[in-house]
């Protein structure tokens, strides 16, 4: 890596989209507009437990910024051994709580500790993987209640965090990102017409490269289109 390369952090870097994002950031043709020196964190490789405040603090405190790009590429479609609900009657309290912990509480713990890793005034982008199904305004089918609600909660966390972060790091742009339906083990049993992880990563990095400071706290899909809350 050449001296002076911008630095990026990918949390969830062992997952399908996370790995693709990390690889694309390290590639000058990957969509980010530059080659980044990439730091990767994941549960599988590093024991990073996003729902454990002590694990989050320990791992993030060990890092040295500043990072010009940070991506939180974590999430879960359903609790272990469960499936997305087709009706309200299928909601299980423990499974729903577990999903909220991973999809909303975990990213909130990370966002709460990111300011020291960002430049004080220069531009930096923080992208958090959300999902279009977390949009309340775009919900026309119902179902998948725990996943939808946990992603809607994540979106609210992102929105509030962007307001607070802008006071501390005026150059930071924080965005909720919908990557499309990506071909990973996460979606293997549910949908067709999927994007390859590498294509989703390239699109998301291109979107982030074009975001303006006044767009911080927004919700964007992989085409760069605004997703309704």
N, C-alpha and C positions, 0 to 999 in steps of 0.2 A: 504494500500500500504506500503510495507516495506521501511525502511529508506534507502536512497541511490539509489533508483530505478532511472534509466534514465528517462528523461522527453521527452514528445512528444507533438507537437501542430498540430491539424488538423483543417484547415480552410475549411468550407463547411461541417461541421460535422453532419448536419441534413439531408443531401442528402443520396441517396442510397449507393453510394460507400464511401462517406465520413463517414457515420455512421458505415459502415462495417470496414473501416480502423481504426477508433477510438476504436471500440470494440476489433478488433484483436490485436491492440497495447497493450491493457490492459490485454490481455490473453497470458500467457507464451507459449501456443501452437498455437498462432495466425500467426506464420510465421516470426516474426521479430527476433526471437532468444532470446528474453528477455521480461519480463513484464515491460511496461512503465507506468509512471504516466502521464495521458493524459489530456491536456487542449483542450477543444472544443470551436470553434467559428463558428457561422453561422448567416445568415440573419434572419432566422426564430426565433431562440432562443435568439440571442444577439443583433439584429439590426445591424449586421456587413454588411455594404454596400460596396462591393469590388470595385465598380466603383466610389466611393466617396472618394477622397484623405483625407478629414477631418475625415471620419469614419475609414478609414484604419489606419491613424496615431493615432487617439484616442484609438482604441482598442489595437493596437500593442504596443503603448507606455505604456499601463497599465500592460503589461506582464513583468515578470522578468525571464530572461534566467538563465543559458543556456539550450537550447533544443538540444538533441542528434538526434532528428528526427522531421522534419516539412513536412507536406503534404498540398498542395493546391489542394483541391478536388472540385473545382467549375467549372462551365461551362454551356453552353446552346446550344441546338441543333438548335433552331430557335427562332426568336423573338416572343414575345407574340402575339398570333393570326395568326402567319405565319407558313409556312412549308418549309423544305429545297427545294431549287429550282431544277427543273429538266432541266432547260435551262437558258441561259444567259438572255433571254427576260423576265424571271420571277423575276429578281433581283429588289428589292425595296431598294432605297437608305437609307431610315430611318431604315428599318429592318436590313440591312447589318451593318449600323453604330452601332446599338444597340448590335448586336452580337459581333462585334469587341470590344466594350466597356467591355462586360462581359468576353469574352474568351481570350483577349490579353491585353487590357489596365489594367484591374483589377489585374490579376496576376503580371503584371509589377510593379504596385504600391506596392504590397505586397513584392515582391522581393527586391525592392529598400530600404525597411525598415527592412530587416531580419538580417543583419550583427550583430547588437547589441544583438540579441537573440541567437546567436550561440557561442559555445566555441571558444576561441582565436586560439587554435592550435589543439585540439583533434578532432577526427573524428565526423562528423555530416552529415546526409543525408537529402537533401531537394528534395522531389518528387513532380512534378507538373503534374496533369492529362492532357495529350494531347490526340491525337487520330491518328490512322494510316492514316485516310483520310486527315490529314494535311501534309502528305508526298507528296512533289511534284514529286519525282521520282517514287512513287508507284501509282500515279493517272492514271488509265487506263480506267476509266468509265466516267469521267466528272461529271457534275451536282453537287449539294450541294455546290454551289460556295461560299456562305457567310461563311458557317461552315468550309469548307476546307481552305479558305483563312485566316480566323481568327485563326485557329489552326496552320497554317504555320507561321503566324506572331508570335504567342505564342512561337513556336519552336525557332525562331530567337531571341526573347527576352531571352529565357532560355540559349541559346548558349552564347550570349553576357554577360549575368549576371554571368554565370559560370566563365568566364575569369576574370571579375572584382572581383567577390567574392573570388576567389582563392588568389588574392593579399592581401585581408584583413583577410581572414580566411582560411589558407592553408589546414586545415583538412576537409573543407566542400566539399561535393560531391553533385552537383546539376544535376538532371536528368529529362528529359521529359519522361513520362510514358504512354504507350498505354495499357489500362486495358482490352482490348477485348470488345466484345459487351455484356454489363452487363444488367441483367434483372431489370430494374427500370422503373419508369414512363417516364423517359427521352427517352427510346427506345421502349415504349410499342407498338407503331403503325408501326414500321419500319422493324424489322428483326426477324429472327428465330435463333435457335441454340445459345442461350445466356448463359452466365455464371451467376450463383448466385452471388450477391454482396459479400457474405462471401468468396466464392472461389476466386473471383477476388482480393479481399483484401489480402487474404493469399498469393496468387501468387506474387502480387506486393511487399509485404513486404519481401518475400524471395528473390526477385530480388534485392531489395535495400540493403538487408543485405549482399549480395555478391559483391556489386560494389566496385571497387578500385579507389583510388584518381585520377589516370590517365584517368578514364572514365567520369570524371565530364564534364558536358555539352553535354552528349550523349543522344540518343533517344532509348528507350528500350521497348519491349512489355512485356506482362505478363508471357511469357516463358523465358525471359532474352535474347531474340534475338535482335540484333541491327536492328532498323528500318531505312531505307534510308531517307535522308532529301528530 
